[in-house]
Amino acid sequence: MDGNRTSNPLYDPAAFSDVLRRNKAVVCALSASYISTFAGYPLDSLKSRLQTTKTSISIPKLAALVYREEGIRGFYRGLWIPLMTISFVRASSFTIYSRTKEHFAIHDILCRNNIFDAALTGGISGAMSGALISFASAPFELVKVRRQLEYTIAATKGISLVKPPGTLEAVKEIYRVNGTGGLYTGFRLHFLRDTTGTALYFLEYDGMRHLLGRSRTGEQGVTPSWLPIHSSLVPFVCGSVSGVTSWALIYPLDVVKTKVQQRALAGEQYRGPWETLYRLIRGPDPNSPKPLLAGIMRLYRGLGVSALRSITTHGLLWTLFDMTANYIDNLPPALEVE
């Protein structure tokens, strides 16, 4: 055998780098989504339970109850759905958002170097992304809600649940009862929530990034002197703040959506969004009038844990997104073949 023979590499580094550059939005969104979704999922599970419970309970008590009855697995029930599907949906969302912004830049639309154009471009791109992606994400989220609320739905049906069904069994049950359309239960509310929420989210994020020194071409400059943080923390701060505030604005809509879906999955009589909203504000006892503020506070039950989830998820998401993007941007250029 020839001792001077060199083995071929398993892959071409230059070609691999080129693939990463051409698919940067997808690669960044996927890698960031996996980690951020896993980190924030237990809080998302608690949020769904708080939204649908009829009694007032604190977050620590609910977490202790879930742990006592279901163990650690109770916090991660249904995790594979968002981990394996929503991550890809989010990658598609970021791709649509990025491509829409690129389209605006190519055609010189809203390209002035001011916060109005930066934020409005992000908002329009976010709305486009949320609207299109909602058609794919709606069935996944419905199944996720079903998995998170298995015990609540079983109790409504008067069933003593010893072992909750798996994800595939949950999908089969929804299909058996309502057919393919059953996977789109509550879709109009889901569509409205995703379109509005994603528009607000990207509008706020791009607006804040512009205020904190990012140019319209994407480079992060020096942060303003009035903000005492390092430039590397800007993505985390902007992601957390935009995630919390945009979510707080659409939170009542998400509560109504979850409640409508829960009743449908439990086989209860249908209630429209406005009736559901009215009953949530009124409370379980119609003969016990309470101030309007108390009803509104009831509507925001679970917002605290949801805000904590948003800080964790979106802060990590944008931090990892920017880290991955910087890594790809700094890859050595491919050698030109003469």
Secondary structure, 3 states (H helix, E strand, C coil): CCCCCCCCCCCCHHHHHHHHHHCHHHHHHHHHHHHHHHHHHHHHHHHHHHHHCCCCCCHHHHHHHHHHHHCHHHHHCCCHHHHHHHHHHHHHHHHHHHHHHHHHHHCCCCCCCCHHHHHHHHHHHHHHHHHHHHHHHHHHHHHHHHHHCHHHHHHHCCCCCCCCCCHHHHHHHHHHHHCHHHHHCCHHHHHHHHHHHHHHHHHHHHHHHHHCCECCCCCECCCCCCCCCCHHHHHHHHHHHHHHHHHHHHHHHHHHHHHHHHHHHCCCCCCCHHHHHHHHHHCCCCCCCCCHHHHHHHHCCCHHHHHHHHHHHHHHHHHHHHHHHHHHHCCCCCCCCC
